[in-house]
Amino acid sequence: MTCLKRVESTRSYPIECGRGMAHTCLYELVKERSSDHEIQVAIVTDKEVDGLHHAGFISELEKKGLKLTVIRIDGRQSSKNFDVVMQVFERLMDISFSGDDLLVGWGGGSVLDVTAFCASTFLGGLPYCLIPTTLMSMLESAEADLSYLNYMSHKDCVSVKCLPLAVYMDVEFLPTVPESFMKNGYAQIIRYAMLDQITLLNRLVNKSDMFITIDECYLAKSRIRELDPDAFSYGKEIKEAILQHFRFLRYSEGEALAFAVAAMNPSEPLFRLYDMLGFPRKLEGVSKEALLRRIMKELSPCKDEIPVIRASGNGEIKRTVMTREEAEKFFSSRLDVICDSSAR
């Protein structure tokens, strides 16, 4: 049985969420665009997603008579680069892909970024849609108006504007997502809860239906955006310092964000939730002083007027402008929450 709901979003394209509906929505989109002539459909994915869901997704589309080409790429964050983009371009050229055809991104955030980048640049722009398969990509990539690539050792330093025809989020993909990747999405939900209403955490505590949880997250994002669009940078200073120090080798993006949220708004109930979800409580392998230096270096362009987003978890978002000295003292105290005092 399928169900479908359009989530709350400011984007001009539809973002649909449901159960068991991705192949049906894509088929209807293709039929709508090919009413007077047959079009090619190229689906960019990775071998893990294709291996897990080929029978329930690709095969279902082929049974309906669609002409498909599956382009498998490396879906790791570190492989989101120009080499992978060139691989996609070569396959599209091999099949004489044109601006009348349809490109589809089916996978996690890295696959969606590569797909959107290719669609926005190949032949001056291609029509495309996105089908996220991870919780993080459903919550964040679905609304992204830029697609990012890494260049050399720098993360997300190349970007291009993107505008899909539609995004289809099917929660039936989520049970096969490894728990380590699910934590990236859990961390985003925790941040929304701190910025909007702490009761959103109950969805995680009670392991509620993700179809409803995702819808509630988009409602929360809408309220946060209305209050202060910059609020989504909450905890960014600490998160980025952790990721830069470890270069993604020790802690995932979700774990880094969870550390940042805990530092900004520590509480025992939050730490109990972290224990339940498998998030670490204390950073290992780095001193507070090393992270503080990274934070202050990144904030140096702000000189003596440093904006810091603070939130209480009851719907109040406060932007505080600090001097450099005040900011250094503030982040030093926040890092005390998550750093091991014995680390040097």
N, C-alpha and C positions, 0 to 999 in steps of 0.2 A: 504494500500500500504506500503510495507516495503522498507527501504533503508539501506545501510550498507557501512561503511568506516573504514579502519584500521588506527588508529591514530599513530602519530609519537611517537616512544618509543624505548628505548635501550634494552628492555626486549626481551628474546629469544622466548617468546610465543606471539601469536597474541592477540591484544587488539582491539576489534571491537566495533564501536559505530553506532547506527542506531535508527530507529523508528519501533516499532512493530516487532522486529526481534529476540527477546531473545528465545522464544520457538522454533522457526525454527532453529536457530543456535545450540541450545542444542540438538534437535532431530537429526540433521545431524551429530553432534559429536558422539552421542550414536550409530547411525547406522554405522558410520565409525569404531567404536571400537567393534561392535558386528556383524561384517560381517560373522563370522563363528559360533557364539554361542550367545545365549541371555545373557544379563548382567542385573544386578540390578542397579537401579539408586536411591540413597538416597539424598533427598533434605533437607538441613538444613535451616530453616527460623524462623521467629517469627510469633506470631498469628496476629499481625497487617498487615504485608505484605501479609500473606496467606489469611487473611480475605478480603483484598482489591482487590487482584489480582488472587485468586484461579481460578475463572471462565476463565479468559483470559490467564492464564499460565498453571497451573496444569491440568485443564480440557482439554486444547488443546493438551497437551502432552499425556494424557490418551486416547484421541480420536485417536491418532496416533499409539496406541498400546504399549506404553512404560510401563514397570513394575516399578512403583514408590513407594517409601516409603517417606512420609513427616515427618521430625523430627522437631517439634516446640520447640524452646528454648526461654528464656528471652533475648530479643535483646538490653537491656539497657547496657550502658557502664559499669555501676557498677557490672553487672552480668557476665562480661567476665572473668571467673575464672575456676579453676579446677573442681568445682562442676558441672558446665555446660558441660565441656568436658567429665566428667564421664557419664553424662546423654546420650550424643551422643554415647560414646563407648558402653554403655549397649544396646542401640537400634540397633547398628550395629551388635553386637554379637547375639541379638535376631533373626535377619534375616539372620544370617550366611554370613555376608558381607565379600567379599574377595578382594584380590588385583587385580582381573580381573574386578571388578565392578567400578562404577563411583560415586564419591561423589560430590555434588553440593552445593555451598553456595549461597543463594538467599536472599539478604537483605542489611542492612546498614553495616557500618564498623565493628561493634562488631560481627555481625553474620559471616562476612567474616573472621575475625580474628579467631574465634572459629573453623570454618570449615577448614581453612588452617592449624591450629594447629593440629586438629584431623587427617587430611589427612597426615600430615608430620610425625605423630608418631604412628598411629594405624597400627598394622601388619607390622611395618617397613616402612610404606609409602603407600599411596593410590593415584591413579590417581584422579584428581579433577579439576573442573572449577569453576569460580566465576561469579555471576550475580549481580552486585551492583544495588541498587535501590534508593540510595540517591545521591545528587550532590557531597557531600564530598567524599563518597566512590568511585564514578566514577573518581574523580580527583586525589585521593591519594591512596586508597586501591588497585586500579587496578594495580599499578606499584610496590606495596610493595614487597620486597624480604625477609621480616621477618614478622611473625605473632606474636602478643603480647597478653599476658594474664596479668591480675592484680593478685597480691598476697597479701592477707590481706588488708591493707589500702594503698598499694603501686600500683600506676598505671603503667601498661606496663613494669613491671620489669622482666617478664619471656618471653623469645622469642625463636623462632626456625626458621631456614631457610625454605623457602617454594618456590615451583615452580609449579604453575597451568598449565594445558594443554592450557587454553585459558581464556580470560575474555570477557564477552559480556555485553556492556552497552546500555541499551534500554531507551531512554529518555521519552518514554511513561509512565514510572513508576513515573516520577518526579511530575506531577500535583497533585498527592495524598500525597506528602511529606509535613508535616506541615511546615509552614513558619519558625518556630523556628529552625527546622533542616536544612532548606534551607540556613539559614544564615551561617552555618558552611562552606558550599560550596562557598557562596558569598565572605566570608572572604579570602578563598584561592585564588579566582580569583583576589581580590584586591591586595594580596601580589604578585602574578605573575605580575600584571600590574606595581607595583612599581619596581620590579626587571628587567622587560623587557621593555614594552612600555605602557605608561599611557593610550594610546588610547584603550587598552583592557577594560577599565572601561566603554567605550561607550556601550559595549555589555550589561552591567547591567543597565545603564541609559535608554537605549532604549528597555529594556526587550526583547532582541533579541532571536532568535531561539536557544535553548540550544544545539541542535545537532551541529550547527556551532560553538557556543561558546566553547563547550568542545574540539572540534578539534583545535580551535585557542589556547586554554589553553595548549594543549599538544605540539603545535609548540613553544609556549613561554617557556614551561618547557625545551624543547630540547635546545633552545638557552641559557637559564640560565645555564643549566647543562654544556654546552660547555664552557661558560665563567668561571664559578666557581661552582662546585658541592656543596660546603659548603654554597653557597648563600641562600639555602632553610632554613637556620637557622635564616634568617633575622627576627628580632623582638622576637626571641625565649626567650631571657632573661626576657623580660617584660611579655610575654604571660605566661610562666611557673610560674613566681612569682604570678601572679593573680590567676591561677588555683590552685596552692599550698595553697595560703591563704584561698580561699573560698571552696576548695575541691569539685569543680564542683557544689556546692549547689546554688550559686547565678548567676554565669555567665557561659555560655556554652563555649566550646573550640573556637567556631567561634567568639563569642563576645570578648573573651580574646585576640584572634589574631587581631581582628579589633582594639581594644584598642592599642595593640602593634604597629601596622602599623601606626595608627594616631599619636602616640607618636614619632615614628621614622621619620615621614615625614608629618607633619601637614599642612593642607591647607583648605581654605574655600570650594573649590569645592569638596574636599573629605568629609568634614563634611556635605555638602548638600546631597551627595550620601548616607551617613550614615542615615540621616534623612529619606530619601526616602525608604531605605531598613529596617528601624526600629532598627538600631544599637544605643545603648546609647552613648552619648558623654563623660560623666563624670562618673568615678568610684565612687560608694557609699559604705560605710561600711568599708573603709580601708584608712589609712593615707599614704602619700608618703613615710614617714620615714620607715614604716613597710615593704613596698614593696622594698624599696632600700636595707634594711638589708637582705632581702631574695635574692635579685639579687647578692649582693656582697658575700654572703655566698656561693652561687652556683659557683661563679667565683673564689673562694679562691684557688682551685687547680692550676689555671693559674699563681698564684703568681703575678709577676710584668710585665707579658707579656700577656695581655688580648686581644684576637682578637675580633673585633666587625665588623659585616657586615653593610655597609651603602649603600643606593641606592637613586637615584635621580628621577626615573621614566622615564628616557630617554635612558635606556639601559646601563647605566654606573653602575657597581657594584664595590664598593671599600671596601677592607679589611684593617682596621686600627688596628694596635697593640698599645694598651694603657697601661700606668702604672696603678697600682691600684688606685692611686689618680686621674688620668685623667678619668678613667672609672667611678669612683664614681661621679665625677662632671658631666660627660656626661649623665649618667642615671638619675641623680637628675634633670637635666634640661629637659630631655625627659619626666619624670614622671609629671613635672609641667603641661604639656599639658592635661593630662587626669585625674589628681587627683584634688579633691575638696580641695581648700586651707583651708577650715574650718574644714576638717576632722582631727581628732587626735586619 
